[in-house]
Amino acid sequence: MAKIRVEVAYALPEKQKIVALDVDEGCTVMEAVRLSNIDAFFPDLDLSNPKLGIFGKAVRKPEEQALRAGERVEIYRELKVDPKQARANRAAKADKE
């Protein structure tokens, strides 16, 4: 079976990692994440039900979606603050200044 090159990425505010992999054609998004062993670099990373995307676009069925050569799988963290609330906080702060 032919191989394709993909990447798996995860980032924290202070640390990031991109793992390049050669996987079999037809490899799914979730299989690539598991094969990357990226959780070895981030012990607190829970891969039991991660939110995943490809180049910033969410993947709804990572167990089914096959990757194409050159794609980068991104593992998303849970948001600490809702983006709408963060914008409102910044706007309120700007109004005070």
C-alpha positions, 0 to 999 in steps of 0.5 A: 500500500502507498504511503503518504506524509501527514502531520499531527499538531498540538499546542499549549500556550507555552509548548507546541509539537508537530509530528510528521508521519508517513502513514498508509493511504486511507489512514483516518484522522484518528489513526494518525493521532494515535500513530503520532504518539503525541500524548508522550509529549503532553502527559495531560492530553486525553485522546479518548474523545479529542476535538480534531481538525485539518488546517483549522476546519473541524472534523466531525467523524475522525474515525471515518475521515481519511487523510490526504497527503500533506494534511495537518491534523490539529488537536484542539484544546477546550476553550477556557473562555467563550470567544464572545465573552472574551471579545466583550471583556476586551471591549469593556476594558477598552471603553474604560481606558 
